[in-house]
Amino acid sequence: MLDVSTIEFRYFIRLLTKLSWIWTEMVVAETLVYRNRTTADDDDDGKEHASCEVSSLQLSEDLKRYCGWWDKDETDGVDPHPTVCQIGTNNPQQAAFAAAVAQQCGFQRIDLNAECPSDRVSGRCFGAVLMQEQDVAANVVRSMVETTEIPFSVKTRIGCDDSDSLDDSISFIQRLVDAGCTRFVIHARKVYTKGLSPAQNRTVPPLNYPHAYKLMNHFPQCEFILNGGIRSIEHARKVAFGETDDCCGADHVVPCQLCNLPHGSCIAPMKNPPINGVMVGRLARDHPAALATIDTDFYGEPSNPCKNRRELMNRYIKFLERIYPRRCCDDDATITLGMVNEMANAIVHNKDCCDVCGVCSNSRDEGSQIQPGSWSVKPSTAQQIPRQNGKRSNRHQRNNGDAKIVSRVIDQSLQPTLGILYGVAGNSPFRRELHRLSRDLTVRNCGPGFILKKAMECVPCEIWDRPFSTSNGDKAVQFFPSK
């Protein structure tokens, strides 16, 4: 999900499940090519140029960062795997280069986005547009399959604009199968490239599980993951394993009167479903606690990674304090525009806490240093210092006074936690306090970890300490996706 599946979000979800596959944000192949600066052998002026030559690829920290990669050793041993790197492009050469970068980073799978309706994507003729440009899509798939050795998939929808019949869907999937793809993620609703916003494209076109099942049955040699409309872990189990008495039969057609959902959507499971898994998006974003029992419910594990919300939040806070350390007790004027490994200089704390923090840290002594290389390999100083003189840095200094941490860092850090109390008492006060503190410049320099700690104080302790398995009927909470 664009602007959602950040490193922070994926780390937060990984604390909830060790075994589920997690997708990155869509990585634009053109961006990776632009960040790959090389000097041509026949170039006398010595200038660097963007290159998409796979044969000369040398994986840099810059390419890793733009690919959304992080290592287990960099984050207190929390393993990011298994992770899928999703790529967006319509250029076969750039697609091959991006796939090679993802493979060298260490991602276990690669996915091509052929369903995103965002203007930022469709305006550049990839994403959902690939469903209309089937020759282009086939060439892109072929180049990616031939370049990499790791599993490859395509995420798409059941239709695009007027091309929404079952024959149209079969024709598109067949083109991709002929190009070498045998794994697909099917979003069970069509997409409109014009007339609807991205948010409307996630809600207005009705979900059509019967159409998706028929499409999957036509390709028994392929692997399919169903996406769209998953409302709970119980619903996911029914869809994935066919554990249901109300199976998808002839009476379930769109518009579906039996499911009784907005826009006539049909999300009925079926017996012996032809799918290999299900994908959730907004359920993970808006109601992450619903995922807390995935490892036991889906994978047969004896236990889950976190027992309750407090354990989850404490582990996430430690992660934030590691990658976005507080800036209230140092004399460095450098602005935190990104993670600590992107900063040119080490952060030296003069004291354990400031007047705002008020709570001394047990993990740092007076004069302690947070080294950029302690979280990841330190980039070159020449690569980082110019960012402090850029538009973002100057705009921040004009509008935020003495705050050394930009609002984007705060918002990106807090966003994964916004739905942790969905359906539980204390949700609204917690979100209001998070919003208030995130906009309070007097606490900004204490870091996102401190803000999260303070916001947790407005919710009774028993809420945080209640086990996930019996947490106020977590499993029974009815989830209604937001836009």
Summary of the structure (lengths in Angstrom):
residues: 483
radius of gyration: 23.5
end to end distance: 12.5
largest distance: 72.3
contacts: 1557
relative contact order: 0.10
helix: 42%
strand: 11%
